[in-house]
Amino acid sequence: MSASRGRHIAKLALPALAAIAFLAGSSPAHAKGGVKLKRIGRFNSPTFVTSAPGVQGVLVVEKRGRMRLVQGRRRRTFTNIS
């Protein structure tokens, strides 16, 4: 490997390592006041999660055009545009 190529790789690697170090130093999700993830179901290629005014529950949009409505433990197809 040439010296100039080695310097070029080092220039690219340094910012990546700095970003990793920064992210590793951030507080974990389980820390007090942090964000927690909660599984609400298993879906076929989910792409988006949202809520709608007047609709109780969460809408999960799947890649093939189906929108699933999740209301507590109940799940049903809200609409299907496939």
C-alpha positions in Angstrom: 0.0 0.0 0.0 1.4 3.4 -0.9 1.9 6.1 1.7 -0.6 8.4 0.1 -3.3 5.7 0.0 -2.6 4.9 3.7 -3.1 8.6 4.6 -6.3 8.7 2.6 -7.7 5.7 4.4 -6.7 7.2 7.8 -8.5 10.5 6.9 -11.7 8.5 6.2 -11.4 6.2 9.2 -10.8 9.0 11.8 -14.3 10.6 11.4 -15.9 7.2 11.5 -14.1 6.2 14.7 -15.0 9.6 16.2 -18.7 9.0 15.4 -18.6 5.5 16.9 -17.0 6.9 20.1 -19.6 9.6 20.3 -22.5 7.2 19.9 -21.0 4.7 22.4 -20.7 7.5 25.0 -24.4 8.5 24.7 -26.8 7.3 27.3 -28.4 3.9 26.8 -32.1 3.6 26.0 -32.8 1.9 29.3 -31.4 4.8 31.4 -33.8 6.8 33.5 -35.8 9.2 31.2 -34.6 7.3 28.1 -36.6 5.9 25.2 -37.9 2.4 25.4 -39.0 0.2 22.5 -42.1 -2.0 22.8 -43.0 -4.7 20.4 -46.6 -4.2 19.2 -46.7 -7.2 16.9 -45.1 -8.9 14.0 -45.6 -7.4 10.6 -44.7 -8.3 6.9 -42.1 -5.7 5.9 -43.3 -2.7 8.0 -42.2 0.7 6.6 -44.0 3.3 8.7 -45.8 3.6 12.0 -48.2 6.5 12.7 -51.4 7.5 14.4 -54.4 9.3 12.9 -56.8 11.9 14.4 -60.0 10.3 15.6 -58.6 6.8 15.3 -57.6 5.1 18.6 -54.6 2.9 18.1 -51.5 2.8 15.9 -51.4 2.3 12.2 -48.6 0.2 10.7 -47.9 0.5 7.0 -46.5 -2.5 5.3 -44.4 -2.6 2.1 -47.0 -4.3 0.0 -49.7 -1.7 0.7 -51.6 -3.0 3.7 -52.2 -0.8 6.7 -52.8 -2.6 10.0 -54.6 -1.0 12.9 -53.2 -2.0 16.3 -55.5 -1.3 19.3 -54.0 -2.9 22.4 -53.8 -6.6 21.7 -56.3 -6.4 18.8 -54.9 -6.1 15.3 -56.9 -5.8 12.1 -56.5 -4.7 8.5 -57.4 -1.0 8.3 -57.0 -0.8 4.5 -55.3 -2.6 1.7 -54.2 -0.8 -1.4 -52.2 -3.6 -3.0 
